[in-house]
Amino acid sequence: MIEEGTLVSLEEFKNNQQLKEKVKEGIRGLVSILFKEISSIITFISKEDAIFQLMKLGVISPILSQELLDILSIVDNLDNEDDEVIYGMLVRIMEDIEETINNIEKYKVKNVS
């Protein structure tokens, strides 16, 4: 769903409300999947705490943790965020969350058997 937003120009994205809503739904869904994965290896009190704990465990790098915190700040305010900001972050959102999920899976193979 998110990828659909990357296949159009910024102007098309800004002018297509249905596409924007679909992309936003995809972003929320992907973040939900991320936190389900995180909860399979740790208990956390907030999303920020979860990111910090992943970094502390060595599951993600400090750079990736900052990227995720940036993404979360946008996702928490997604309906009020500027279309250009959302559009500009689509690839970054997908790549950073995918990298985090892959790192969690590697961690689980090593530690949660």
Phi, psi and omega in degrees: 000320180293318183301329178303325179292334181279348184268000179238165177286165177302316180298317178298318180299312182298327186267357183247092183299321180297317178296316179300317180294322178295318179295316179298319177298319177296319179297313180299319179296317180295319178295322177298316177299317179304312184286335171294318178296316179300318182292347177283348179237340180217162170254136183220158182259342177207166178297321179295320177298319179300315180297315179299315180297320177299319179294316181299324178283350182083014178288322178230157179279162175302323179296313179295324179297319177294320177301314180295320177297321176298316180297315181298324179295328177284315182297322180296340182233031191303319183289341179254359183283146178297138181304322181293323178293313179301310181302316181292341183261355189303309182295317180300317179301309181298313183293316183292319179291319177299315179299318180296314179298317178298319178295322177296316179299318177297318179298316180298320179298320181283324194240341188246028182281000000 
